[in-house]
Amino acid sequence: MIQQRDIKKAIICRDVQEFHISTAFNEHYIPQAGDVAVFKVLSIGKHKAIQGDSGKNSYIFPGDVIMAAFGNRYATNQFEGYVPTEVMPQYQILGQGGCIGVLKSSHAKLEDVGPTELVLMGFAVDSSEKIINTHYLKEKPLRFNPAKERNYEVILSVGSSMDSGKTTSAAYLCRGLKNAGKKVGFIKLTGTVFSKDKRFVKDCGADVAFDFSNLGFPSTYMYDLPEILDIYETLLQKMEPLNPDYVVVEIADGLLQRETNMLLNDMGFMSTVQHVMLSCSDSLGVLSGLSFLAGIDVRPFAISGSINASPLLVAETKTATNIPVLDLGDLMSAHVMAHLLARPKLQRKTA
């Protein structure tokens, strides 16, 4: 018999309070994204810890029992994995925040390490024996309304790839806006559950910070556009008590990633955006990114990201474009407002 006190609960399950464990579904049920289950750790690979429901890391060992949720993952520098389409003998930790699925591919650097392996012990069910799903467990979804008038401006942080510096750029921009006396909110709209990014942005100065996992989504990978837009609207509503001047919105991974590409090419979503910041890791990435954005009539107000680690790459970029390349010092300064105001706002277009 599993004692609830012995279960290490991942952060995606933080709102799962009243439950018991059922084995009745183990042999036939095909999980859905967000379904909550309890697993025994078989072996340790890439993930030696999960982010616990308190937000702190909880180290795990073979034989430990964890609670997590099924989800998909897209991470070009880590794992690609999916919610299973059949009952499997083992499952893998795809993300430290408690995203569980079946591994399809991994970055070469992780091939020798491999994933942390799990076996299903049972599903978390409520008092009516229904499997608990984390989606909107404590929130009600709102339908996306592109025509809604909003009393703040949205700054979109995008990047040429994973680890191009989107989150760091967004965080320091929030600090700069705060230094300019503005009220600032932050939203990470897409990605895989792990609260480090939004906590970092809040530490940098954002008044509030939310992401899709606040609505119970283990990840946003492979969701349809209307579902992601409803997540966006629901998170924007959570900004209303702040009455912000700016909301900085980050969408994960690179410009060609499925959900990022869908959002950028959606007229309704882009009609809510007034400014764009592009983060890149090299000068060619900048030119490719600018070309992509020009194709959707977007010109960023600034370029930033990990490219700033190389003065030579920054110099190359400055010879190829007249868009300002801002380092972290520039972004965190109140003078960032001058760069923001120097670029005309994106024109509001609706279908």
C-alpha positions as a printed Julia matrix, in Angstrom:
351×3 Matrix{Float64}:
   0.0    0.0     0.0
   1.37   3.39   -1.08
   1.19   6.06    1.61
   0.43   9.53    0.23
   3.05  11.03    2.5
   5.69   8.95    0.71
   4.81  10.29   -2.75
   7.09  12.96   -4.18
   4.68  15.26   -6.01
   5.85  17.18   -9.09
   4.94  20.85   -9.41
   2.45  20.22  -12.22
   0.39  18.31   -9.63
   0.52  20.97   -6.93
  -3.26  21.51   -7.09
  -4.03  17.79   -6.79
  -5.1   17.5    -3.16
  -7.97  15.06   -2.71
  -7.19  11.8    -4.47
  -6.58   8.12   -4.12
  -4.64   5.75   -6.31
  -6.48   3.33   -8.6
  -4.96   0.42  -10.53
  -8.22  -0.27  -12.37
  -7.07   1.59  -15.48
  -3.51   0.31  -15.7
  -4.0   -2.49  -18.23
  -6.3   -0.83  -20.77
  -6.51   2.97  -20.43
  -4.65   5.18  -22.93
  -3.61   8.36  -21.06
  -4.49  11.86  -22.17
  -2.27  14.91  -21.77
  -2.67  16.19  -18.22
  -3.77  12.88  -16.7
  -2.23  12.42  -13.26
  -0.56   9.16  -12.3
   1.79   7.71   -9.71
   5.01   6.04  -10.84
   7.87   4.08   -9.31
  11.37   5.17  -10.33
  13.23   2.29  -11.97
  16.51   3.94  -12.95
  18.05   7.42  -12.99
  19.07   9.09  -16.23
  19.01  12.74  -17.28
  16.61  13.78  -14.54
  18.03  13.16  -11.08
  15.35  15.32   -9.48
  11.86  16.59  -10.08
  10.66  20.07   -9.27
   8.42  19.45   -6.28
   5.05  21.02   -5.59
   6.74  23.65   -3.41
   8.91  24.71   -6.34
  12.07  23.24   -4.82
  13.96  20.37   -6.39
  13.26  16.95   -4.91
  15.98  14.43   -5.67
  14.77  11.0    -6.69
  16.26   7.52   -6.45
  15.36   4.05   -7.73
  12.4    2.8    -5.72
  10.98   6.27   -5.05
   7.33   6.98   -5.87
   6.43  10.18   -7.7
   3.23  11.85   -8.84
   3.35  13.52  -12.24
   1.24  14.11  -15.37
   1.39  12.87  -18.91
   2.46  15.38  -21.55
   4.42  15.92  -24.76
   7.82  17.58  -24.98
   9.74  19.42  -27.69
  13.25  20.43  -26.69
  15.88  20.49  -29.44
  18.72  20.43  -26.9
  17.13  17.73  -24.74
  14.21  15.36  -25.37
  11.4   14.81  -27.81
   8.62  12.71  -26.33
   4.87  12.1   -26.45
   1.86  11.01  -24.5
   1.64   7.25  -25.18
  -0.8    5.9   -27.74
  -0.82   2.47  -26.1
  -0.2    0.97  -22.69
   3.56   0.78  -22.19
   5.69  -1.3   -19.8
   7.78   1.77  -18.93
   7.58   5.55  -19.23
  10.19   8.3   -19.12
  10.56  11.66  -17.4
  10.53  14.19  -20.25
  10.73  17.32  -18.09
  11.75  18.1   -14.54
   8.46  19.77  -13.69
   6.66  16.44  -13.98
   6.0   15.9   -17.69
   5.89  12.15  -18.34
   5.64  10.3   -21.65
   7.39   8.06  -24.13
  10.76   9.2   -25.41
  11.14   9.4   -29.2
  14.49  11.16  -29.65
  17.17  12.94  -27.67
  20.03  15.33  -28.31
  23.34  13.52  -28.93
  24.75  14.86  -25.66
  22.12  12.85  -23.75
  22.34   9.57  -25.63
  24.77   8.01  -23.16
  22.85   9.3   -20.12
  19.37   8.47  -21.35
  16.1    9.31  -19.61
  14.97   8.47  -16.11
  12.8    5.34  -16.37
   9.49   4.81  -14.58
   6.83   2.17  -14.21
   3.16   3.05  -13.75
   1.74   2.13  -10.34
  -1.71   3.65  -10.75
  -3.73   6.71  -11.7
  -4.79   9.46   -9.3
  -8.6    9.46   -9.17
 -11.2   11.56   -7.4
 -14.04  10.42   -5.13
 -16.11   9.33   -8.15
 -13.23   7.19   -9.49
 -12.55   9.61  -12.36
  -8.92  10.1   -13.38
  -7.76  13.56  -12.31
  -6.53  15.8   -15.12
  -4.5   18.91  -14.36
  -5.94  21.04  -17.18
  -7.86  23.98  -15.7
  -8.15  22.09  -12.41
  -8.41  25.35  -10.42
  -9.2   27.81  -13.22
 -11.91  28.29  -15.83
 -10.72  28.78  -19.41
 -11.58  31.93  -21.31
 -12.19  32.04  -25.05
  -9.59  34.09  -26.92
 -10.93  37.47  -28.0
  -8.57  39.28  -30.39
 -10.9   42.27  -30.61
 -10.79  42.98  -26.88
  -9.36  46.37  -25.95
  -6.48  46.01  -23.51
  -5.07  48.86  -21.42
  -1.47  47.73  -21.79
   1.03  46.97  -24.5
   2.33  43.47  -25.24
   6.02  42.92  -25.97
   6.69  39.55  -27.59
  10.02  37.83  -26.9
  10.95  35.34  -29.64
  14.18  33.59  -30.57
  15.91  31.84  -33.41
  16.22  28.61  -31.41
  16.05  27.0   -27.98
  18.64  28.56  -25.63
  19.0   31.67  -27.78
  18.41  33.87  -24.72
  14.69  34.66  -24.94
  13.96  34.29  -21.24
  17.04  36.17  -20.06
  16.33  38.99  -22.51
  12.7   39.14  -21.4
  13.7   39.15  -17.73
  16.16  42.01  -18.08
  13.68  43.93  -20.22
  11.17  43.61  -17.37
  13.8   45.07  -15.04
  14.43  47.96  -17.42
  10.73  48.73  -17.67
  10.45  48.64  -13.88
  13.42  50.98  -13.62
  11.49  53.3   -15.93
   8.62  53.3   -13.43
   6.31  50.94  -15.32
   4.11  48.13  -14.04
   5.12  44.93  -15.79
   3.69  41.45  -16.11
   5.31  38.4   -17.69
   3.76  35.41  -19.43
   5.55  32.33  -20.73
   2.91  31.11  -23.12
   4.45  27.92  -24.5
   6.99  25.3   -23.42
   7.27  22.47  -20.9
   6.47  22.84  -17.2
   9.36  24.12  -15.08
   8.88  27.25  -13.01
  12.51  28.42  -13.08
  11.94  30.85  -15.94
   8.98  32.72  -14.51
  10.6   32.84  -11.07
  13.76  34.29  -12.61
  11.77  36.93  -14.47
   9.9   37.86  -11.31
  13.19  38.12   -9.4
  14.41  40.47  -12.13
  11.53  42.82  -11.48
   8.28  41.69  -13.09
   5.36  42.45  -10.79
   3.66  39.16  -11.68
   4.71  36.17  -13.75
   2.58  33.3   -15.02
   2.89  30.47  -17.49
   0.73  27.73  -19.01
   1.43  25.45  -16.03
  -0.52  27.87  -13.81
  -3.52  26.54  -15.75
  -2.42  22.93  -15.31
  -0.74  22.24  -18.65
   2.36  19.99  -18.42
   3.39  21.4   -21.79
   1.86  23.11  -24.81
   3.52  20.93  -27.44
   1.06  19.4   -29.93
  -1.93  21.43  -28.77
  -4.04  23.06  -31.44
  -3.9   26.81  -32.01
  -7.36  27.58  -30.52
  -6.37  25.78  -27.3
  -3.15  27.81  -27.0
  -4.99  31.04  -27.74
  -7.46  30.26  -24.95
  -4.49  29.7   -22.6
  -3.21  33.12  -23.7
  -6.53  34.83  -23.01
  -6.84  33.16  -19.6
  -3.31  34.2   -18.62
  -3.91  37.76  -19.85
  -6.98  37.88  -17.6
  -4.74  37.03  -14.63
  -2.85  40.27  -15.41
  -5.93  42.44  -14.94
  -5.57  43.01  -11.15
  -2.11  44.48  -11.75
  -3.39  46.97  -14.35
   0.02  46.73  -16.08
   1.62  49.15  -18.49
   3.39  46.32  -20.31
   3.06  42.54  -20.52
   6.13  40.74  -21.8
   5.15  37.46  -23.47
   7.66  34.73  -24.3
   6.95  31.91  -26.72
   9.37  29.0   -26.5
  11.94  27.48  -28.84
  12.7   28.77  -32.33
  10.69  30.59  -34.96
  10.09  27.37  -36.89
   8.82  25.36  -33.9
   5.24  24.2   -34.4
   3.35  26.3   -31.85
   5.62  29.35  -32.19
   5.18  29.32  -35.95
   1.4   28.95  -35.64
   1.15  31.88  -33.24
   3.36  34.18  -35.29
   1.33  33.47  -38.39
  -2.0   33.96  -36.66
  -3.48  37.36  -37.36
  -5.58  37.32  -34.21
  -2.65  36.61  -31.9
  -0.38  39.15  -33.58
  -3.12  41.79  -33.37
  -2.56  41.75  -29.58
   1.19  42.45  -29.93
   2.66  45.95  -30.15
   6.41  45.25  -29.97
   8.74  42.32  -30.74
  12.25  41.52  -29.43
  14.37  38.93  -31.24
  17.01  36.86  -29.41
  19.66  34.95  -31.35
  22.93  33.15  -30.73
  24.75  34.18  -33.92
  24.71  36.78  -36.68
  23.33  34.47  -39.37
  20.52  33.56  -36.99
  19.75  37.28  -36.72
  19.5   37.69  -40.49
  17.39  34.55  -40.86
  15.15  35.66  -38.0
  14.71  39.14  -39.42
  13.86  37.67  -42.82
  11.25  35.38  -41.26
   9.71  38.23  -39.28
   9.71  40.53  -42.3
   7.58  37.93  -44.04
   4.84  38.56  -41.48
   5.35  42.35  -41.51
   7.18  42.45  -38.17
  10.3   44.49  -37.46
  11.73  44.01  -33.95
  12.54  47.02  -31.81
  15.71  45.26  -30.6
  18.0   42.26  -31.05
  19.45  40.57  -28.0
  20.2   37.12  -26.64
  23.25  34.93  -26.32
  24.82  36.64  -29.33
  25.99  39.28  -26.85
  28.56  36.79  -25.5
  30.62  37.42  -28.65
  31.7   40.97  -29.51
  32.66  39.76  -32.99
  29.17  38.42  -33.67
  27.64  41.64  -32.37
  29.91  43.63  -34.68
  28.89  41.47  -37.64
  25.24  41.98  -36.8
  25.59  45.74  -36.53
  27.1   45.91  -40.02
  24.18  43.93  -41.43
  21.21  45.69  -39.8
  20.34  49.01  -38.22
  18.16  47.43  -35.53
  19.75  48.07  -32.1
  21.63  45.16  -30.53
  20.99  45.48  -26.8
  23.0   43.68  -24.15
  21.71  42.9   -20.66
  22.94  46.24  -19.33
  20.97  48.04  -22.03
  17.84  46.0   -21.4
  17.84  46.53  -17.64
  18.35  50.27  -17.95
  15.42  52.67  -17.85
  16.79  53.99  -21.15
  15.41  50.88  -22.86
  12.18  52.86  -23.11
  13.83  55.08  -25.71
  14.48  52.06  -27.95
  10.96  50.8   -27.41
   9.38  54.13  -28.29
  11.67  54.72  -31.28
  10.12  51.83  -33.19
   6.5   52.29  -34.36
   4.03  49.9   -32.78
   2.87  46.96  -34.85
  -0.33  47.77  -36.67
  -3.39  46.09  -35.22
  -4.89  43.77  -37.83
  -7.85  41.47  -37.45
  -9.24  38.88  -39.83
